[in-house]
Amino acid sequence: MSYSLSFLDEEKICPKCQGKLSCCEAPPIHVGDGLGWGSEVLFICLNDACPTFLNGWEQIEKRYGHHASYRYMELPGSKEGNFMMVGNSDAFKGCVIDREILKEQNERFVREKAAVEGMKTCLAENNLTPVMTLLLDEAAAQEARRSAVTYLIKLNDMACIDSLRNHKFRDTAFEHEVNMAIQAILKANFKQECPHCMEIIKAQAKKCLHCKENL
């Protein structure tokens, strides 16, 4: 969704039925004049018991000879009421925006953007956090995540290994890149992972310090 998220905290009430208005994606065309609504988001009363909706059928039938009704609506950031024509009771009910999910998605995007910016100074600051944020975010841009892999090797911090090993990567090719980076970090620190218990041990070890298995 490309529109502003300033509407997320708005709560609007229908003056006709006192019900809470639903936040919906606006249709691409204004049914009245062929123009846009002036917003990509509309607050609409979807209460089927609202007097506006109940009485609208008869009003439109008498005035226009059409089988339709009205829904009360308001634009984001405005208290001015308006009415839109709908052809059935299900209109707009499939376009309701889950604002909590949208907030969560927006917060994730902000974290991704901050992590991409943070990678610019992560080597000078020896800061693993922005790199790990991108690597563990399956929704982050692939280009940014692949850049994070290169920084992972340069940072050479074994603290990354447990989190990466316990993460479920959706892209097997990208998971392979991460695994190769982990191997490079282990080699640079003269370490290896025990093939039996996966604990990190010395590269020259003949027996695992943790599970006591022979290597």
MARBADO-843435 format. One line per field, with one value per atom (N, C-alpha, C): atom name; x, y, z; residue number from 1. Coordinates in steps of 0.05 Angstrom, whole numbers, plus 5000, padded with zeros to 4 digits. Example, Ala and Ser with C-alpha at 12.3 -4.5 7.8 and 13.67 -1.06 7.14 Angstrom:
atom = c(N,CA,C,N,CA,C)
u = c(5264,5246,5264,5257,5273,5258)
v = c(4886,4910,4934,4955,4979,5001)
w = c(5156,5156,5156,5142,5143,5157)
n = c(1,1,1,2,2,2)
***
This chain:
atom = c(N,CA,C,N,CA,C,N,CA,C,N,CA,C,N,CA,C,N,CA,C,N,CA,C,N,CA,C,N,CA,C,N,CA,C,N,CA,C,N,CA,C,N,CA,C,N,CA,C,N,CA,C,N,CA,C,N,CA,C,N,CA,C,N,CA,C,N,CA,C,N,CA,C,N,CA,C,N,CA,C,N,CA,C,N,CA,C,N,CA,C,N,CA,C,N,CA,C,N,CA,C,N,CA,C,N,CA,C,N,CA,C,N,CA,C,N,CA,C,N,CA,C,N,CA,C,N,CA,C,N,CA,C,N,CA,C,N,CA,C,N,CA,C,N,CA,C,N,CA,C,N,CA,C,N,CA,C,N,CA,C,N,CA,C,N,CA,C,N,CA,C,N,CA,C,N,CA,C,N,CA,C,N,CA,C,N,CA,C,N,CA,C,N,CA,C,N,CA,C,N,CA,C,N,CA,C,N,CA,C,N,CA,C,N,CA,C,N,CA,C,N,CA,C,N,CA,C,N,CA,C,N,CA,C,N,CA,C,N,CA,C,N,CA,C,N,CA,C,N,CA,C,N,CA,C,N,CA,C,N,CA,C,N,CA,C,N,CA,C,N,CA,C,N,CA,C,N,CA,C,N,CA,C,N,CA,C,N,CA,C,N,CA,C,N,CA,C,N,CA,C,N,CA,C,N,CA,C,N,CA,C,N,CA,C,N,CA,C,N,CA,C,N,CA,C,N,CA,C,N,CA,C,N,CA,C,N,CA,C,N,CA,C,N,CA,C,N,CA,C,N,CA,C,N,CA,C,N,CA,C,N,CA,C,N,CA,C,N,CA,C,N,CA,C,N,CA,C,N,CA,C,N,CA,C,N,CA,C,N,CA,C,N,CA,C,N,CA,C,N,CA,C,N,CA,C,N,CA,C,N,CA,C,N,CA,C,N,CA,C,N,CA,C,N,CA,C,N,CA,C,N,CA,C,N,CA,C,N,CA,C,N,CA,C,N,CA,C,N,CA,C,N,CA,C,N,CA,C,N,CA,C,N,CA,C,N,CA,C,N,CA,C,N,CA,C,N,CA,C,N,CA,C,N,CA,C,N,CA,C,N,CA,C,N,CA,C,N,CA,C,N,CA,C,N,CA,C,N,CA,C,N,CA,C,N,CA,C,N,CA,C,N,CA,C,N,CA,C,N,CA,C,N,CA,C,N,CA,C,N,CA,C,N,CA,C,N,CA,C,N,CA,C,N,CA,C,N,CA,C,N,CA,C,N,CA,C,N,CA,C,N,CA,C,N,CA,C,N,CA,C,N,CA,C,N,CA,C,N,CA,C,N,CA,C,N,CA,C,N,CA,C,N,CA,C,N,CA,C,N,CA,C,N,CA,C,N,CA,C,N,CA,C,N,CA,C,N,CA,C,N,CA,C,N,CA,C,N,CA,C,N,CA,C,N,CA,C,N,CA,C,N,CA,C,N,CA,C,N,CA,C,N,CA,C,N,CA,C,N,CA,C,N,CA,C,N,CA,C,N,CA,C,N,CA,C,N,CA,C,N,CA,C,N,CA,C,N,CA,C,N,CA,C,N,CA,C,N,CA,C,N,CA,C,N,CA,C,N,CA,C,N,CA,C,N,CA,C,N,CA,C,N,CA,C,N,CA,C,N,CA,C,N,CA,C,N,CA,C,N,CA,C)
u = c(5017,5000,5018,5012,5029,5020,4996,4985,4996,4991,5000,4986,5000,4989,4979,4976,4967,4939,4924,4896,4895,4917,4917,4905,4908,4898,4871,4859,4833,4811,4792,4768,4744,4727,4704,4678,4657,4631,4610,4593,4571,4550,4543,4523,4495,4491,4464,4457,4477,4472,4490,4510,4529,4548,4549,4568,4595,4615,4642,4646,4657,4662,4685,4683,4704,4723,4749,4769,4772,4766,4766,4783,4793,4806,4786,4792,4773,4772,4749,4748,4764,4774,4790,4774,4747,4730,4707,4702,4679,4654,4635,4612,4594,4597,4580,4589,4615,4624,4648,4657,4679,4706,4707,4732,4739,4763,4772,4759,4762,4751,4768,4793,4811,4827,4822,4836,4836,4857,4858,4846,4837,4825,4799,4778,4752,4743,4730,4717,4687,4677,4650,4634,4609,4591,4581,4590,4582,4560,4548,4527,4501,4492,4468,4443,4444,4421,4421,4440,4442,4418,4405,4382,4388,4413,4421,4419,4429,4429,4401,4386,4359,4340,4341,4322,4331,4356,4367,4355,4348,4336,4311,4293,4268,4273,4291,4297,4308,4327,4340,4320,4304,4284,4264,4255,4236,4249,4273,4286,4299,4312,4327,4317,4300,4291,4312,4332,4353,4350,4361,4362,4389,4390,4415,4408,4428,4424,4448,4449,4471,4486,4512,4528,4539,4538,4550,4581,4596,4625,4637,4662,4679,4707,4720,4748,4767,4791,4810,4817,4819,4827,4805,4780,4757,4733,4718,4693,4669,4673,4651,4640,4614,4601,4592,4591,4582,4568,4556,4541,4550,4554,4562,4540,4536,4516,4529,4514,4523,4501,4509,4490,4480,4495,4486,4499,4491,4500,4529,4540,4568,4589,4579,4598,4616,4642,4664,4671,4655,4661,4686,4693,4718,4742,4738,4759,4768,4758,4764,4794,4807,4835,4839,4856,4863,4885,4878,4898,4920,4915,4936,4957,4948,4967,4983,4969,4983,5003,4996,5016,5040,5035,5058,5075,5063,5078,5094,5083,5097,5120,5116,5138,5161,5154,5175,5191,5176,5189,5209,5200,5217,5242,5240,5263,5282,5270,5287,5302,5288,5301,5324,5320,5340,5364,5358,5380,5397,5384,5399,5417,5407,5424,5446,5439,5459,5482,5478,5499,5522,5516,5537,5559,5552,5572,5577,5565,5567,5596,5612,5640,5656,5653,5668,5659,5633,5622,5622,5631,5631,5604,5583,5555,5542,5536,5523,5493,5481,5452,5438,5446,5432,5434,5457,5461,5442,5441,5423,5393,5386,5359,5350,5367,5360,5361,5380,5383,5359,5349,5327,5299,5298,5273,5266,5248,5241,5228,5217,5203,5221,5246,5265,5273,5281,5290,5313,5312,5333,5361,5361,5387,5400,5383,5394,5403,5389,5396,5422,5426,5451,5475,5470,5491,5498,5478,5482,5500,5497,5514,5544,5550,5578,5588,5571,5579,5583,5567,5568,5597,5607,5634,5655,5652,5671,5671,5648,5646,5658,5657,5670,5663,5638,5628,5613,5623,5610,5584,5578,5552,5528,5533,5511,5502,5518,5514,5488,5484,5461,5435,5432,5407,5403,5424,5421,5415,5427,5422,5393,5382,5355,5333,5341,5322,5313,5287,5277,5277,5295,5297,5278,5264,5245,5260,5281,5296,5320,5320,5341,5368,5367,5392,5404,5387,5397,5407,5393,5402,5430,5436,5462,5483,5477,5495,5502,5481,5486,5503,5498,5514,5543,5548,5575,5589,5574,5585,5592,5574,5580,5605,5608,5632,5657,5655,5678,5685,5665,5670,5683,5673,5684,5714,5719,5746,5765,5755,5772,5778,5761,5765,5776,5785,5796,5776,5751,5729,5715,5699,5682,5657,5636,5612,5613,5608,5607,5584,5590,5569,5548,5553,5534,5516,5527,5511,5510,5525,5526,5538,5550,5564,5590,5598,5623,5647,5666,5690,5714,5738,5763,5764,5776,5778,5795,5815,5833,5824,5800,5790,5785,5792,5787,5762,5754,5731,5716,5689,5673,5674,5679,5680,5653,5632,5604,5591,5590,5576,5594,5621,5641,5643,5630,5631,5658,5669,5693,5686,5705,5700,5714)
v = c(4976,5000,5025,5043,5066,5091,5090,5115,5121,5146,5154,5138,5133,5118,5136,5161,5180,5174,5158,5152,5129,5116,5092,5096,5119,5124,5138,5142,5156,5137,5146,5131,5148,5138,5153,5138,5154,5143,5153,5135,5142,5158,5183,5199,5188,5170,5159,5135,5119,5095,5092,5111,5111,5087,5073,5051,5061,5045,5052,5049,5069,5068,5049,5033,5015,5029,5023,5035,5016,5027,5011,5023,5006,5016,5028,5052,5066,5053,5052,5042,5061,5052,5069,5091,5087,5106,5115,5140,5151,5145,5130,5122,5145,5168,5191,5207,5213,5231,5221,5197,5186,5195,5211,5221,5205,5210,5196,5208,5194,5203,5224,5227,5245,5232,5206,5190,5161,5147,5118,5102,5116,5103,5118,5103,5115,5102,5118,5108,5105,5080,5074,5060,5067,5052,5027,5004,4979,4965,4980,4969,4966,4942,4937,4947,4953,4963,4993,5006,5035,5047,5067,5079,5088,5098,5107,5084,5061,5038,5026,5025,5013,5029,5055,5073,5079,5075,5082,5066,5042,5025,5038,5046,5058,5085,5101,5128,5126,5108,5106,5093,5075,5063,5084,5101,5122,5143,5151,5173,5165,5141,5134,5108,5093,5068,5046,5049,5029,5013,4989,4973,4978,4997,5004,5019,5024,5039,5057,5069,5087,5077,5084,5080,5107,5113,5137,5134,5155,5154,5181,5180,5203,5198,5220,5218,5219,5208,5210,5240,5247,5274,5294,5285,5303,5294,5313,5307,5310,5318,5322,5295,5292,5267,5267,5243,5240,5214,5209,5184,5172,5146,5132,5111,5107,5088,5060,5040,5012,4995,4974,4957,4934,4927,4905,4908,4891,4893,4885,4871,4862,4881,4902,4922,4933,4933,4944,4927,4906,4889,4873,4869,4854,4872,4898,4918,4930,4919,4930,4926,4947,4946,4939,4919,4911,4930,4950,4971,4961,4941,4930,4915,4901,4887,4908,4929,4950,4964,4969,4981,4964,4938,4919,4918,4918,4918,4944,4966,4992,4993,4982,4982,4964,4942,4925,4940,4955,4970,4991,5004,5024,5011,4987,4973,4965,4956,4949,4973,4996,5020,5029,5027,5035,5016,4990,4970,4974,4981,4986,5010,5031,5054,5047,5030,5022,5006,4992,4976,4994,5019,5037,5042,5040,5045,5021,4998,4975,4965,4967,4958,4976,5002,5021,5019,5013,5011,4983,4964,4935,4927,4935,4932,4910,4888,4865,4869,4886,4888,4893,4914,4919,4896,4882,4859,4837,4830,4809,4816,4841,4850,4843,4848,4842,4813,4799,4770,4754,4763,4748,4758,4778,4790,4779,4759,4746,4765,4788,4807,4829,4830,4851,4846,4868,4866,4847,4831,4811,4824,4846,4860,4868,4878,4887,4863,4841,4817,4805,4806,4795,4813,4839,4857,4850,4844,4837,4813,4793,4770,4777,4796,4804,4818,4835,4848,4828,4807,4787,4775,4769,4757,4778,4803,4823,4829,4827,4832,4809,4785,4761,4757,4758,4756,4730,4712,4685,4687,4710,4713,4710,4712,4710,4681,4662,4635,4622,4623,4610,4620,4646,4658,4650,4649,4642,4612,4596,4567,4560,4576,4570,4585,4599,4614,4596,4598,4583,4600,4596,4612,4600,4618,4609,4603,4618,4616,4598,4574,4555,4564,4579,4589,4610,4627,4647,4634,4614,4599,4587,4578,4567,4589,4613,4636,4642,4641,4646,4624,4599,4577,4579,4588,4592,4614,4635,4657,4647,4630,4619,4602,4586,4570,4587,4609,4628,4640,4647,4658,4638,4613,4592,4587,4586,4581,4604,4629,4651,4652,4638,4637,4610,4594,4567,4550,4551,4536,4518,4500,4483,4477,4467,4458,4428,4418,4389,4378,4358,4347,4331,4325,4310,4328,4348,4365,4394,4401,4428,4450,4442,4461,4470,4494,4504,4496,4484,4474,4482,4475,4482,4466,4478,4466,4440,4439,4416,4394,4398,4379,4352,4331,4303,4291,4303,4295,4320,4319,4343,4347,4371,4378,4376,4378,4379,4352,4338,4313,4288,4293,4273,4253,4260,4243,4247,4225,4228,4241,4257,4272,4258)
w = c(5000,5000,5000,4982,4979,4993,5005,5017,5044,5053,5079,5101,5123,5145,5168,5162,5183,5194,5179,5187,5208,5213,5230,5257,5269,5296,5296,5273,5272,5280,5296,5303,5296,5279,5269,5276,5283,5290,5271,5262,5245,5260,5252,5266,5263,5245,5240,5257,5264,5280,5304,5306,5328,5327,5304,5301,5291,5296,5288,5258,5245,5216,5211,5190,5182,5163,5166,5148,5124,5100,5076,5054,5036,5012,4994,4983,4966,4938,4925,4897,4879,4857,4839,4825,4823,4809,4826,4827,4841,4825,4836,4821,4812,4825,4819,4795,4794,4773,4757,4763,4747,4757,4778,4789,4814,4823,4847,4872,4895,4920,4934,4925,4938,4960,4963,4984,4976,4983,4977,5000,5021,5044,5051,5057,5065,5091,5107,5131,5125,5126,5116,5138,5141,5160,5146,5156,5144,5160,5178,5195,5178,5174,5158,5171,5197,5211,5213,5200,5200,5184,5194,5181,5152,5148,5122,5102,5110,5092,5089,5111,5110,5093,5096,5082,5054,5048,5022,4999,5004,4982,4970,4988,4978,4965,4977,4966,4938,4934,4907,4887,4896,4879,4868,4886,4879,4861,4868,4854,4828,4827,4804,4790,4804,4793,4793,4811,4813,4839,4840,4864,4877,4896,4909,4935,4951,4976,4981,5004,5012,5036,5037,5061,5069,5095,5105,5105,5097,5097,5103,5111,5116,5105,5097,5088,5112,5111,5132,5138,5163,5170,5166,5162,5157,5173,5183,5197,5179,5154,5135,5126,5130,5122,5093,5081,5053,5051,5028,5024,4998,4998,4973,4967,4941,4932,4931,4941,4940,4928,4914,4901,4917,4939,4956,4984,5002,5030,5034,5014,5017,5006,4993,4981,5003,4998,5015,5038,5044,5067,5062,5037,5030,5028,5032,5028,5055,5077,5104,5109,5119,5125,5154,5159,5186,5195,5210,5217,5235,5252,5269,5252,5232,5214,5198,5189,5174,5191,5216,5235,5238,5242,5245,5221,5197,5172,5169,5177,5175,5195,5219,5239,5228,5215,5204,5182,5165,5144,5156,5177,5190,5201,5213,5223,5201,5178,5155,5145,5142,5132,5151,5177,5196,5195,5190,5189,5164,5141,5117,5121,5134,5140,5160,5179,5200,5189,5167,5155,5145,5139,5129,5149,5174,5195,5213,5206,5224,5227,5207,5209,5228,5224,5241,5270,5274,5301,5312,5295,5303,5313,5298,5306,5288,5300,5286,5283,5299,5300,5273,5258,5232,5213,5213,5195,5203,5229,5237,5233,5236,5232,5203,5184,5156,5150,5161,5155,5166,5189,5202,5194,5176,5167,5139,5138,5113,5093,5103,5086,5075,5085,5076,5047,5034,5006,5003,4983,4979,4974,4960,4955,4982,5000,5026,5042,5041,5056,5045,5019,5008,5015,5017,5026,5055,5071,5099,5102,5084,5085,5083,5065,5061,5086,5099,5123,5146,5146,5166,5167,5144,5142,5151,5143,5151,5181,5193,5222,5238,5226,5238,5268,5273,5301,5304,5320,5323,5338,5349,5364,5345,5319,5300,5295,5302,5292,5303,5329,5341,5329,5327,5316,5288,5272,5244,5241,5257,5256,5264,5281,5291,5275,5254,5238,5214,5208,5185,5160,5142,5118,5097,5083,5063,5037,5031,5006,5011,5000,5005,4994,4971,4959,4978,4990,5008,5034,5043,5066,5062,5037,5030,5032,5023,5026,5055,5072,5100,5112,5105,5115,5107,5083,5073,5089,5096,5112,5140,5151,5178,5177,5157,5154,5152,5138,5135,5162,5178,5204,5223,5222,5239,5231,5206,5197,5205,5203,5211,5241,5256,5285,5295,5276,5282,5298,5289,5303,5283,5294,5278,5294,5281,5294,5297,5320,5324,5307,5290,5273,5289,5314,5330,5346,5360,5377,5368,5347,5336,5354,5376,5393,5379,5384,5372,5388,5374,5388,5371,5382,5368,5342,5321,5295,5296,5314,5315,5335,5347,5367,5354,5369,5361,5375,5397,5412,5421,5419,5426,5456,5464,5492,5506,5490,5500,5501,5478,5477,5479,5479,5482,5459,5437,5413,5399,5387,5371,5344,5334,5310,5287)
n = c(1,1,1,2,2,2,3,3,3,4,4,4,5,5,5,6,6,6,7,7,7,8,8,8,9,9,9,10,10,10,11,11,11,12,12,12,13,13,13,14,14,14,15,15,15,16,16,16,17,17,17,18,18,18,19,19,19,20,20,20,21,21,21,22,22,22,23,23,23,24,24,24,25,25,25,26,26,26,27,27,27,28,28,28,29,29,29,30,30,30,31,31,31,32,32,32,33,33,33,34,34,34,35,35,35,36,36,36,37,37,37,38,38,38,39,39,39,40,40,40,41,41,41,42,42,42,43,43,43,44,44,44,45,45,45,46,46,46,47,47,47,48,48,48,49,49,49,50,50,50,51,51,51,52,52,52,53,53,53,54,54,54,55,55,55,56,56,56,57,57,57,58,58,58,59,59,59,60,60,60,61,61,61,62,62,62,63,63,63,64,64,64,65,65,65,66,66,66,67,67,67,68,68,68,69,69,69,70,70,70,71,71,71,72,72,72,73,73,73,74,74,74,75,75,75,76,76,76,77,77,77,78,78,78,79,79,79,80,80,80,81,81,81,82,82,82,83,83,83,84,84,84,85,85,85,86,86,86,87,87,87,88,88,88,89,89,89,90,90,90,91,91,91,92,92,92,93,93,93,94,94,94,95,95,95,96,96,96,97,97,97,98,98,98,99,99,99,100,100,100,101,101,101,102,102,102,103,103,103,104,104,104,105,105,105,106,106,106,107,107,107,108,108,108,109,109,109,110,110,110,111,111,111,112,112,112,113,113,113,114,114,114,115,115,115,116,116,116,117,117,117,118,118,118,119,119,119,120,120,120,121,121,121,122,122,122,123,123,123,124,124,124,125,125,125,126,126,126,127,127,127,128,128,128,129,129,129,130,130,130,131,131,131,132,132,132,133,133,133,134,134,134,135,135,135,136,136,136,137,137,137,138,138,138,139,139,139,140,140,140,141,141,141,142,142,142,143,143,143,144,144,144,145,145,145,146,146,146,147,147,147,148,148,148,149,149,149,150,150,150,151,151,151,152,152,152,153,153,153,154,154,154,155,155,155,156,156,156,157,157,157,158,158,158,159,159,159,160,160,160,161,161,161,162,162,162,163,163,163,164,164,164,165,165,165,166,166,166,167,167,167,168,168,168,169,169,169,170,170,170,171,171,171,172,172,172,173,173,173,174,174,174,175,175,175,176,176,176,177,177,177,178,178,178,179,179,179,180,180,180,181,181,181,182,182,182,183,183,183,184,184,184,185,185,185,186,186,186,187,187,187,188,188,188,189,189,189,190,190,190,191,191,191,192,192,192,193,193,193,194,194,194,195,195,195,196,196,196,197,197,197,198,198,198,199,199,199,200,200,200,201,201,201,202,202,202,203,203,203,204,204,204,205,205,205,206,206,206,207,207,207,208,208,208,209,209,209,210,210,210,211,211,211,212,212,212,213,213,213,214,214,214,215,215,215)
***
